[in-house]
Every structure is written in structure tokens, then in C-alpha cells.
Amino acid sequence: MLTPGHDETTSEPDLWRLVERRTVYEGRFVQLYQDVLEGPAAPEFYEHVRVADGVRVVALDAEGRVVLVEDQFYLPQRRMLHLPGGGIEAGEAPALAAARELAEETGWRAASWQPLGSIHPLPTSTAARTHLFLATGLTAGSVHRDATEQYMTVRQVPLAEAVELVRSGVVTEAGSVTALLLAAQSRPSGD
Amino acid sequence: MLTPGHDETTSEPDLWRLVERRTVYEGRFVQLYQDVLEGPAAPEFYEHVRVADGVRVVALDAEGRVVLVEDQFYLPQRRMLHLPGGGIEAGEAPALAAARELAEETGWRAASWQPLGSIHPLPTSTAARTHLFLATGLTAGSVHRDATEQYMTVRQVPLAEAVELVRSGVVTEAGSVTALLLAAQSRPSGD
């Protein structure tokens, strides 16, 4: 039994080691694997999925407004308001994917890009990461959405208002939530 | 072609409608489906996975310190520092799962629970949500970890230090990141 309130320390144990990877499903956007493992308390196999890493962009204009896009999402069965972004293509660098998605979805190009780190959305189920960026020095260009994005709309709101949309539960996509909160925290005078 | 810089409006279009759900895989922790859809620009089918909804808890003591746990994660192949939490069991309310996970992993019980909302970690791949809570009025109790958590360690750090662990990329799990940033934002005097 451990007593909380005191910091515990432990020697670094061995991680589970991969013995065999069984491919259960290879889809277009999702792959599913069973990894046979060895190591302390290892399960018979570990189920996990592979999906593309993602990017989300806080595109902040000179007036302190951020670009939000709204689109329909099949799984939650509703429209969702979120930051521009999407899946990284095979071999594509995260920063290039971020610039591509921002331009395709909103038309905006940015002169300056600052990484805001990356998150693990569901690290027990997938190794996928979402990479976050702050983009400034915006200039307008043309939009190039794909067929599934035909109902996407774009709006600009002050950063403080975007944070309120997070706090009130309107913006819920993990990458968008994190990037907006990080951007707001580093610019507390933005509201 | 759309010109950015102006807010767009669109009438609410029909969402894709489910015609048939094919079960591709039913595992212990992951289920994978192909949903056959109808509607504008619908794909032949939509691949998605079902995993349990999750919970994460910011357990804040009277001195403004939060409880962090560190454990090994198989997929990122490293130890990760994160908030107490885990998967919601079948039929379990999120708030009860949060209290259960906090107690099991850290021993702490909380007198007061405040919801911090919920996020969609990967809304294009799964409908799963992670529910976030702020717990205060802490009292110590015994720890009950399962076999896979035998290398888990617990520590307490000031909330402002936990936020720095987010900003520096040490804490990357989406629910932990979001809950810590939300808690810090509503208690800006905490540092």
C-alpha cells in the first residue's frame, strides 16, 4: 500500500517489448493491429490503431483575431467549430501540412510560423500526435477545399472570444482546444 | 472561389446518414466499424473506432499543488507524466469514473468536484470523449492500482509548474493538457 502525499520514485522498468505485430485491418484512413508483447504484466496482445498525425493552426491577425472554421463531423453528428488543420500526408513535414491546410481551408497564408508543441490525443489507443502552430503575418489568398469540405465556413473572432468558445464547450476538438489555450496564455494582453 | 477575411454563412446542410454499419473488429478495448453512408459527397464507407470515453482529474490541494502520475505507455514507448484518470467503465457516470480513478491511482479523495467540460480527442476517427474535472478538498486514502499500473508513480507540483510541464512538452496527453490549462486559466493567481 502506498501513502499519497509523498513523492514516489521507482527505477525505470523495462517497457513491454514487441514480439509480433498482427495486422487486423488495413483501411484507407485507419489501420488496426494486435501487438504480441513480452514484459512484466504484459497482456496477451495490445490492440491499437494507426491514423495520420494531425495539425492545427492558430492563425492570428494584426488585430488579435483568430481564424476558426466550422464543418460537419459525421461521428459527433453535428457541425463543429475548430481551428484550421487536418491530417498530415505521407512524408509531409508537420509545418508544411499546417501551411497547406490553412491555405486550403481558409485562403490565409502566414509569413511567420511558431510551433506550439504537439499532443497525444489518445496515447493508449494510438501513437498519433497532433502538432500545433501559431501563424502570424497573414495575407489573403484563394481557398481550395475538397468535396467533403463543401459546407465548411470560416470566421474570425478575437482570441479571447475563441477561448470563451473553448470554456463554454463550443470548441471541443483536442488540438484546437490546446492550441487556443496555449496561444492565449502566451498573449494574456490579447483580450 | 471564396475570399477570406469575410465571415461566410451557409444553410445547415444534411449530415451523412447511416445506411448500414459493418463490424470489422470487436476487441476487448477497441471496436472498428465501416459505416455505409448516404448524403452529399459521402464516401463509400466511413471507417471509425470505438474506444471507452475517458476522464482526467486536476486534483488541487489547499497549497495550490496538483497531483500528477507517471506511468509507462506502450505506444509512445516511454514513461508519460499525466493527470490521474483513465477509461470509463460500461454504464459508469464520468464523475464517478473520475473519483474512482483518482482514488485507485493516487489514494486521494476529493470533497468537491467541478466539471471542466469535455473534449473530442480525435473526432474524425472516434466519437470518444474525454471528460475533465477539477477536484478540491483532498484527503488521503489507500491506493489500489491494477497489475499494468505497478510502475506508476505519483507526485505533486504547483499548478504553475504543471502548466510549464505542458508548455515545455513534458505533459502531452490531450486530456491532461487541456484540463491543466483550463484550471490554470480560471486561477491565474495560482502561480
Chai-1 contact restraints between the chains, C-beta under 6 A:
chainA,res_idxA,chainB,res_idxB,connection_type,confidence,min_distance_angstrom,max_distance_angstrom,comment,restraint_id
A,M1,B,S142,contact,1.0,0.0,6.0,A-B,restraint_1
A,L2,B,V143,contact,1.0,0.0,6.0,A-B,restraint_2
A,P4,B,T106,contact,1.0,0.0,6.0,A-B,restraint_3
A,P4,B,G107,contact,1.0,0.0,6.0,A-B,restraint_4
A,P4,B,W108,contact,1.0,0.0,6.0,A-B,restraint_5
A,P4,B,A140,contact,1.0,0.0,6.0,A-B,restraint_6
A,G5,B,A140,contact,1.0,0.0,6.0,A-B,restraint_7
A,D7,B,R155,contact,1.0,0.0,6.0,A-B,restraint_8
A,E8,B,T153,contact,1.0,0.0,6.0,A-B,restraint_9
A,E8,B,V154,contact,1.0,0.0,6.0,A-B,restraint_10
A,T10,B,Y151,contact,1.0,0.0,6.0,A-B,restraint_11
A,T10,B,T153,contact,1.0,0.0,6.0,A-B,restraint_12
A,P13,B,Y151,contact,1.0,0.0,6.0,A-B,restraint_13
A,L15,B,Q72,contact,1.0,0.0,6.0,A-B,restraint_14
A,L15,B,Q77,contact,1.0,0.0,6.0,A-B,restraint_15
A,W16,B,Y74,contact,1.0,0.0,6.0,A-B,restraint_16
A,V24,B,Y25,contact,1.0,0.0,6.0,A-B,restraint_17
A,Y25,B,V24,contact,1.0,0.0,6.0,A-B,restraint_18
A,Y25,B,Y25,contact,1.0,0.0,6.0,A-B,restraint_19
A,Y25,B,L32,contact,1.0,0.0,6.0,A-B,restraint_20
A,G27,B,E47,contact,1.0,0.0,6.0,A-B,restraint_21
A,F29,B,E47,contact,1.0,0.0,6.0,A-B,restraint_22
A,V30,B,E47,contact,1.0,0.0,6.0,A-B,restraint_23
A,L32,B,Y25,contact,1.0,0.0,6.0,A-B,restraint_24
A,L32,B,L32,contact,1.0,0.0,6.0,A-B,restraint_25
A,A41,B,A147,contact,1.0,0.0,6.0,A-B,restraint_26
A,A41,B,T148,contact,1.0,0.0,6.0,A-B,restraint_27
A,Y46,B,Y74,contact,1.0,0.0,6.0,A-B,restraint_28
A,E47,B,G27,contact,1.0,0.0,6.0,A-B,restraint_29
A,E47,B,F29,contact,1.0,0.0,6.0,A-B,restraint_30
A,E47,B,V30,contact,1.0,0.0,6.0,A-B,restraint_31
A,H48,B,L75,contact,1.0,0.0,6.0,A-B,restraint_32
A,V49,B,V49,contact,1.0,0.0,6.0,A-B,restraint_33
A,V51,B,S125,contact,1.0,0.0,6.0,A-B,restraint_34
A,Q72,B,L15,contact,1.0,0.0,6.0,A-B,restraint_35
A,F73,B,P123,contact,1.0,0.0,6.0,A-B,restraint_36
A,Y74,B,W16,contact,1.0,0.0,6.0,A-B,restraint_37
A,Y74,B,Y46,contact,1.0,0.0,6.0,A-B,restraint_38
A,L75,B,H48,contact,1.0,0.0,6.0,A-B,restraint_39
A,L75,B,P123,contact,1.0,0.0,6.0,A-B,restraint_40
A,L75,B,A127,contact,1.0,0.0,6.0,A-B,restraint_41
A,P76,B,P123,contact,1.0,0.0,6.0,A-B,restraint_42
A,T106,B,P4,contact,1.0,0.0,6.0,A-B,restraint_43
A,G107,B,P4,contact,1.0,0.0,6.0,A-B,restraint_44
A,W108,B,P4,contact,1.0,0.0,6.0,A-B,restraint_45
A,G117,B,G169,contact,1.0,0.0,6.0,A-B,restraint_46
A,I119,B,T172,contact,1.0,0.0,6.0,A-B,restraint_47
A,I119,B,A174,contact,1.0,0.0,6.0,A-B,restraint_48
A,I119,B,V177,contact,1.0,0.0,6.0,A-B,restraint_49
A,H120,B,T172,contact,1.0,0.0,6.0,A-B,restraint_50
A,H120,B,E173,contact,1.0,0.0,6.0,A-B,restraint_51
A,P121,B,P121,contact,1.0,0.0,6.0,A-B,restraint_52
A,P121,B,L122,contact,1.0,0.0,6.0,A-B,restraint_53
A,P121,B,A174,contact,1.0,0.0,6.0,A-B,restraint_54
A,L122,B,P121,contact,1.0,0.0,6.0,A-B,restraint_55
A,L122,B,L122,contact,1.0,0.0,6.0,A-B,restraint_56
A,P123,B,F73,contact,1.0,0.0,6.0,A-B,restraint_57
A,P123,B,L75,contact,1.0,0.0,6.0,A-B,restraint_58
A,P123,B,P76,contact,1.0,0.0,6.0,A-B,restraint_59
A,P123,B,E173,contact,1.0,0.0,6.0,A-B,restraint_60
A,S125,B,V51,contact,1.0,0.0,6.0,A-B,restraint_61
A,A127,B,L75,contact,1.0,0.0,6.0,A-B,restraint_62
A,A140,B,P4,contact,1.0,0.0,6.0,A-B,restraint_63
A,A140,B,G5,contact,1.0,0.0,6.0,A-B,restraint_64
A,S142,B,M1,contact,1.0,0.0,6.0,A-B,restraint_65
A,V143,B,L2,contact,1.0,0.0,6.0,A-B,restraint_66
A,A147,B,A41,contact,1.0,0.0,6.0,A-B,restraint_67
A,T148,B,A41,contact,1.0,0.0,6.0,A-B,restraint_68
A,Y151,B,T10,contact,1.0,0.0,6.0,A-B,restraint_69
A,Y151,B,P13,contact,1.0,0.0,6.0,A-B,restraint_70
A,T153,B,E8,contact,1.0,0.0,6.0,A-B,restraint_71
A,T153,B,T10,contact,1.0,0.0,6.0,A-B,restraint_72
A,V154,B,E8,contact,1.0,0.0,6.0,A-B,restraint_73
A,R155,B,D7,contact,1.0,0.0,6.0,A-B,restraint_74
A,G169,B,G117,contact,1.0,0.0,6.0,A-B,restraint_75
A,T172,B,I119,contact,1.0,0.0,6.0,A-B,restraint_76
A,T172,B,H120,contact,1.0,0.0,6.0,A-B,restraint_77
A,E173,B,H120,contact,1.0,0.0,6.0,A-B,restraint_78
A,E173,B,P123,contact,1.0,0.0,6.0,A-B,restraint_79
A,A174,B,I119,contact,1.0,0.0,6.0,A-B,restraint_80
A,A174,B,P121,contact,1.0,0.0,6.0,A-B,restraint_81
A,A174,B,A174,contact,1.0,0.0,6.0,A-B,restraint_82
A,V177,B,I119,contact,1.0,0.0,6.0,A-B,restraint_83
A,V177,B,T178,contact,1.0,0.0,6.0,A-B,restraint_84
A,T178,B,V177,contact,1.0,0.0,6.0,A-B,restraint_85
A,T178,B,T178,contact,1.0,0.0,6.0,A-B,restraint_86
A,L181,B,L181,contact,1.0,0.0,6.0,A-B,restraint_87
